Amino acid sequence: MAVCIAVIAKENYPLYIRSIPAEQELKFHYTVHTSLDVVDEKVSAMGKALVDQRELYLGLLYPTEDYKMFRKLHNSYTDVMCNPFYNPGDRIHSRAFDNMVTSMMVQVC
């Protein structure tokens, strides 16, 4: 299924990053942060000049076949946000969320 899953805050920083295999964790962290820079550049370009709104479209970020996986992740994230003990903007430290993400990850030998 997935080899890296990241949850991004609306302020453009990662709340949660998990990747398998552990040997490539640094590579995936770099990829996530680089992707955040691309999004940040697109958004800041909109503020500097009158840019067509369609220019901000990044393309389909996941294959449509993976919609069920995305929906499962979204539902679990919603459960975290609805927890009265979670402060929005903090890193996600939820055993249930982590277990759900682990079940989505590909185990590479």
N, C-alpha and C positions, 0 to 999 in steps of 0.2 A: 504494500500500500504506500506508505509515506516513509521517507528517511529523515525528514526534518519538519517540525511543526513549530511555528512562532505565533505568539499573540502580541499584537502591537497596540499600544495606547494611542488615544487620539492626539496626544502631543508628539507622536512619532518616535517613541522609544519602546523597546521590547519589554513586555511584562512576563513573558514565559518563552523559553527556547528549549527544545528537546530534540536531540538527534541520535540516530543509530546508524552506523557503528560509532563508538566513542573515539576511535582513532581519527575520524574526520570531523570531530566536533568543531574545531577551530575553523575549518573550511566553511562549514555551514553558518557559524556565527558571522564570519566575514561576509558571506553571501546575503544574510539577512540585513546586516548593517549597510551594505552597499545598496541593496534594494531600497532601504529607507532613505538613503541619500538621493536616489533617483526621484522618489516621490517628493521629497523636500524641494528639489530643484524645480520640478514641474509646478508645485504649488507657489513657490516664490516667484517664478517667471510670470505667473498669472497676476500677481500683485504689482509687478514693475511695468507691465505693458498690457494693453488691451488684447488679450489672447482669446481665441475662439474656445468655447467651453469644451468642444470635442477634442481639443488638443490635450486635455487632461486625461483622456481615456487611455488606460495602460494596457488594454487588451484583456482577454479572458484569462483570469489568474489561475483557473483550475479547469481541468476537463469536465465536461458536463456529466460524464459517467461517475465522477467522484463527488457528485452532489450529495449523495447519502452520507459519505464520510464527512463532508463539510457540515452538513446538517447536524450530525452527531457531535462534532466539535463545538458547533455553535450552541447547541442545547446544553452541553456540559459547561461552557463558558457562562451561559445565562444562569445556570445553577450557582456558579461561583459568585457572580455579581449580586445575586439575590440573597446571599449569605449575610446576615446582619453583622457578622464579625469581620467581614472583608471591607477594607478601606479602598475605594476606587483609586487607581493609580499606583498602588503597591504591587510588588511582585506577587505572582500567584503561587501560593504554597498550599495546595489542596491535594490530599491523598487520592480522593475520588477523581479529580481532574487528571492527575498524573497517571492513574491506572487506566483511564479511558484513552489518554494519549498513547500510553505504552501498548494498548491493544490495537491501536491503529498503525503502529510502527512496524516496519519490516525487520525481521530478525535476519541479519546477514552473517553468514558463517565465515 
